[in-house]
Amino acid sequence: MGLRIGGSVGAHRAAGFRPERRLLRIATDRDARVSLTVGPGDHVGEGAVLGYVHGPAASHGPRPVPLRRLASCVRVDRVRTIGQDPAYGLRLLADIAIRALSPAVNDPTTAVQALDQIEETLLRLVTRPLGVTLVTDADGTPRLRRSAPGWLGLVSLALDEILDYGSASLQVVRRVRVLLDTVAAVAPDHRRAPLAERLALMNRLARTFRDPLLVAVAEGADRQGLGGAGAPSNPR
């Protein structure tokens, strides 16, 4: 039966992780397995459960697992950081684009610039291990289970609200089409489905424009949204 890692962490904070070598060393030394239930960016409150410990020496024996030392391996702070939490960077970029697309601002060019950076971020993440990860010791024994956003969640975070707010913007729909094609070109097969789903959405959004000319424009792709060099002149 697992033991909970608790402790006073303070209220209204976000969880991050220190270098995992220390946690891995403690778990290996006590022949234990640690399963963290919080990930980077998660809110944790006073006395929150951070994870569970499993193993023959978890609660009994001459050398029980030092729970306070394990809990100290989970860093908490009052703000999220991009270095520990790549989803936070996508959140900030999506918020910039959403604000730019609001009726009060109506600045689709700024949204396109945010999409430039979102594309770069997704390109860096698309081939990396994401989601639930098992970390093993030198002998290959799983010692640490940690959670982080998966690929589907990151794509949704990066694009879905922008597509909702920017569905009537020619610049946005054309720039997102380029983004999807660019990321799909380097994505492993098992990560292409969320991109294909949003490309199908782009096709549906293009057909919502009332004038046939605007439909044709919306079905095109342009890295600058509109007016970019080398942009296709014919609809797909």
TINUDREN-31005 format. One record per residue (C-alpha): residue in one letter; x, y, z. Coordinates in nm, 3 decimals, always signed. Example, Ala and Ser with C-alpha at 12.3 -4.5 7.8 and 13.67 -1.06 7.14 Angstrom:
<pts>
residu / x / y / z
A / +1.230 / -0.450 / +0.780
S / +1.367 / -0.106 / +0.714
</pts>
This chain:
<pts>
residu / x / y / z
M / +0.000 / +0.000 / +0.000
G / +0.139 / +0.336 / -0.094
L / +0.213 / +0.617 / +0.144
R / +0.115 / +0.970 / +0.063
I / +0.374 / +1.241 / +0.033
G / +0.218 / +1.531 / +0.217
G / +0.348 / +1.835 / +0.395
S / +0.294 / +2.206 / +0.427
V / +0.354 / +2.362 / +0.088
G / +0.152 / +2.679 / +0.129
A / -0.163 / +2.773 / -0.054
H / -0.206 / +2.905 / -0.408
R / +0.115 / +2.773 / -0.553
A / +0.212 / +2.587 / -0.867
A / +0.415 / +2.266 / -0.864
G / +0.744 / +2.214 / -1.044
F / +1.024 / +1.962 / -1.006
R / +1.383 / +1.984 / -0.899
P / +1.636 / +1.770 / -1.084
E / +1.496 / +1.419 / -1.049
R / +1.830 / +1.253 / -0.976
R / +1.788 / +1.314 / -0.605
L / +1.440 / +1.163 / -0.594
L / +1.554 / +0.869 / -0.803
R / +1.851 / +0.811 / -0.572
I / +1.630 / +0.806 / -0.261
A / +1.379 / +0.565 / -0.416
T / +1.651 / +0.330 / -0.540
D / +1.829 / +0.331 / -0.204
R / +1.510 / +0.222 / -0.024
D / +1.387 / -0.013 / -0.299
A / +1.074 / +0.198 / -0.341
R / +0.865 / +0.332 / -0.627
V / +0.734 / +0.687 / -0.631
S / +0.425 / +0.796 / -0.823
L / +0.378 / +1.172 / -0.841
T / +0.019 / +1.291 / -0.872
V / +0.098 / +1.656 / -0.949
G / +0.270 / +1.789 / -1.256
P / +0.437 / +2.115 / -1.354
G / +0.185 / +2.397 / -1.337
D / -0.068 / +2.218 / -1.116
H / -0.214 / +2.411 / -0.825
V / -0.125 / +2.269 / -0.484
G / -0.267 / +2.385 / -0.155
E / -0.167 / +2.359 / +0.208
G / -0.092 / +1.996 / +0.296
A / -0.164 / +1.877 / -0.058
V / -0.093 / +1.518 / -0.161
L / +0.201 / +1.526 / -0.398
G / +0.229 / +1.155 / -0.469
Y / +0.245 / +0.801 / -0.336
V / +0.525 / +0.569 / -0.231
H / +0.513 / +0.194 / -0.292
G / +0.755 / -0.079 / -0.197
P / +0.865 / -0.323 / +0.072
A / +1.037 / -0.052 / +0.272
A / +0.771 / +0.215 / +0.226
S / +0.625 / +0.206 / +0.576
H / +0.805 / -0.062 / +0.779
G / +1.150 / -0.200 / +0.829
P / +1.472 / -0.058 / +0.964
R / +1.509 / +0.196 / +0.680
P / +1.168 / +0.345 / +0.594
V / +1.142 / +0.586 / +0.304
P / +1.215 / +0.943 / +0.419
L / +0.894 / +1.110 / +0.311
R / +1.004 / +1.462 / +0.399
R / +1.312 / +1.424 / +0.180
L / +1.099 / +1.298 / -0.106
A / +0.851 / +1.584 / -0.064
S / +1.139 / +1.832 / -0.073
C / +1.222 / +1.710 / -0.424
V / +0.900 / +1.870 / -0.552
R / +0.955 / +2.242 / -0.590
V / +0.664 / +2.475 / -0.534
D / +0.644 / +2.842 / -0.612
R / +0.384 / +3.114 / -0.645
V / +0.416 / +3.140 / -1.022
R / +0.461 / +2.898 / -1.309
T / +0.788 / +2.904 / -1.502
I / +0.843 / +2.830 / -1.870
G / +1.162 / +2.634 / -1.798
Q / +0.982 / +2.379 / -1.582
D / +0.644 / +2.403 / -1.754
P / +0.637 / +2.430 / -2.135
A / +0.257 / +2.431 / -2.132
Y / +0.275 / +2.765 / -1.954
G / +0.460 / +2.917 / -2.250
L / +0.187 / +2.797 / -2.484
R / -0.076 / +2.934 / -2.244
L / +0.084 / +3.279 / -2.252
L / +0.112 / +3.280 / -2.632
A / -0.247 / +3.165 / -2.675
D / -0.363 / +3.440 / -2.439
I / -0.176 / +3.701 / -2.645
A / -0.348 / +3.579 / -2.960
I / -0.690 / +3.565 / -2.795
R / -0.662 / +3.920 / -2.664
A / -0.549 / +4.040 / -3.006
L / -0.856 / +3.877 / -3.165
S / -1.105 / +4.028 / -2.920
P / -1.354 / +4.277 / -3.069
A / -1.206 / +4.552 / -2.852
V / -0.859 / +4.507 / -3.006
N / -0.915 / +4.340 / -3.346
D / -0.545 / +4.292 / -3.425
P / -0.508 / +3.966 / -3.619
T / -0.150 / +4.050 / -3.716
T / -0.045 / +4.019 / -3.352
A / -0.228 / +3.685 / -3.337
V / -0.029 / +3.568 / -3.639
Q / +0.295 / +3.666 / -3.466
A / +0.191 / +3.464 / -3.161
L / +0.122 / +3.170 / -3.393
D / +0.478 / +3.201 / -3.525
Q / +0.607 / +3.131 / -3.174
I / +0.349 / +2.860 / -3.110
E / +0.468 / +2.680 / -3.422
E / +0.829 / +2.694 / -3.300
T / +0.726 / +2.554 / -2.962
L / +0.523 / +2.268 / -3.109
L / +0.811 / +2.180 / -3.341
R / +1.038 / +2.143 / -3.036
L / +0.785 / +1.931 / -2.847
V / +0.650 / +1.704 / -3.120
T / +0.931 / +1.446 / -3.099
R / +0.989 / +1.463 / -2.723
P / +0.855 / +1.220 / -2.459
L / +0.535 / +1.370 / -2.320
G / +0.259 / +1.271 / -2.083
V / +0.316 / +1.000 / -1.824
T / +0.684 / +0.905 / -1.802
L / +0.851 / +0.616 / -1.619
V / +1.205 / +0.682 / -1.496
T / +1.421 / +0.378 / -1.426
D / +1.730 / +0.321 / -1.216
A / +2.063 / +0.193 / -1.349
D / +1.928 / -0.165 / -1.348
G / +1.620 / -0.073 / -1.549
T / +1.378 / -0.096 / -1.255
P / +1.100 / +0.169 / -1.270
R / +1.140 / +0.401 / -0.973
L / +0.953 / +0.719 / -1.064
R / +0.624 / +0.780 / -1.241
R / +0.562 / +1.142 / -1.330
S / +0.284 / +1.315 / -1.518
A / +0.296 / +1.603 / -1.762
P / +0.067 / +1.724 / -2.042
G / +0.045 / +1.491 / -2.340
W / +0.066 / +1.588 / -2.706
L / -0.310 / +1.609 / -2.757
G / -0.346 / +1.843 / -2.460
L / -0.063 / +2.067 / -2.578
V / -0.204 / +2.098 / -2.930
S / -0.547 / +2.180 / -2.787
L / -0.400 / +2.437 / -2.551
A / -0.199 / +2.599 / -2.830
L / -0.468 / +2.622 / -3.097
D / -0.828 / +2.553 / -3.001
E / -0.915 / +2.881 / -2.830
I / -0.737 / +3.076 / -3.103
L / -0.943 / +2.894 / -3.365
D / -1.260 / +2.966 / -3.168
Y / -1.189 / +3.339 / -3.141
G / -1.023 / +3.369 / -3.482
S / -1.252 / +3.156 / -3.696
A / -1.363 / +3.461 / -3.893
S / -1.011 / +3.594 / -3.949
L / -0.859 / +3.517 / -4.287
Q / -0.510 / +3.579 / -4.148
V / -0.557 / +3.332 / -3.865
V / -0.707 / +3.046 / -4.064
R / -0.440 / +3.074 / -4.335
R / -0.154 / +3.096 / -4.083
V / -0.282 / +2.802 / -3.879
R / -0.299 / +2.592 / -4.194
V / +0.073 / +2.651 / -4.252
L / +0.145 / +2.570 / -3.886
L / -0.040 / +2.239 / -3.907
D / +0.135 / +2.138 / -4.230
T / +0.476 / +2.233 / -4.091
V / +0.440 / +2.042 / -3.764
A / +0.278 / +1.740 / -3.933
A / +0.575 / +1.714 / -4.169
V / +0.808 / +1.624 / -3.879
A / +0.558 / +1.460 / -3.642
P / +0.577 / +1.087 / -3.570
D / +0.281 / +0.892 / -3.702
H / +0.120 / +0.853 / -3.358
R / +0.111 / +1.231 / -3.312
R / -0.042 / +1.333 / -3.642
A / -0.409 / +1.268 / -3.556
P / -0.465 / +1.590 / -3.353
L / -0.308 / +1.790 / -3.636
A / -0.525 / +1.620 / -3.899
E / -0.837 / +1.688 / -3.691
R / -0.760 / +2.057 / -3.677
L / -0.678 / +2.068 / -4.047
A / -1.025 / +1.926 / -4.112
L / -1.159 / +2.200 / -3.887
M / -0.976 / +2.458 / -4.098
N / -1.152 / +2.326 / -4.407
R / -1.489 / +2.355 / -4.234
L / -1.413 / +2.707 / -4.115
A / -1.315 / +2.813 / -4.466
R / -1.658 / +2.712 / -4.593
T / -1.830 / +2.937 / -4.339
F / -1.730 / +3.251 / -4.528
R / -2.027 / +3.376 / -4.729
D / -1.858 / +3.497 / -5.045
P / -1.695 / +3.240 / -5.278
L / -1.388 / +3.460 / -5.314
L / -1.336 / +3.469 / -4.938
V / -1.387 / +3.093 / -4.921
A / -1.111 / +3.052 / -5.180
V / -0.880 / +3.283 / -4.983
A / -0.955 / +3.102 / -4.655
E / -0.870 / +2.769 / -4.816
G / -0.520 / +2.894 / -4.895
A / -0.215 / +2.895 / -4.672
D / +0.019 / +3.181 / -4.589
R / +0.293 / +3.204 / -4.329
Q / +0.216 / +3.575 / -4.284
G / -0.159 / +3.524 / -4.291
L / -0.206 / +3.748 / -4.593
G / +0.045 / +3.890 / -4.838
G / +0.332 / +3.657 / -4.763
A / +0.591 / +3.580 / -5.028
G / +0.528 / +3.249 / -5.198
A / +0.179 / +3.212 / -5.060
P / -0.033 / +2.978 / -5.273
S / -0.260 / +3.165 / -5.508
N / -0.506 / +2.880 / -5.558
P / -0.726 / +2.719 / -5.296
R / -0.640 / +2.367 / -5.188
</pts>
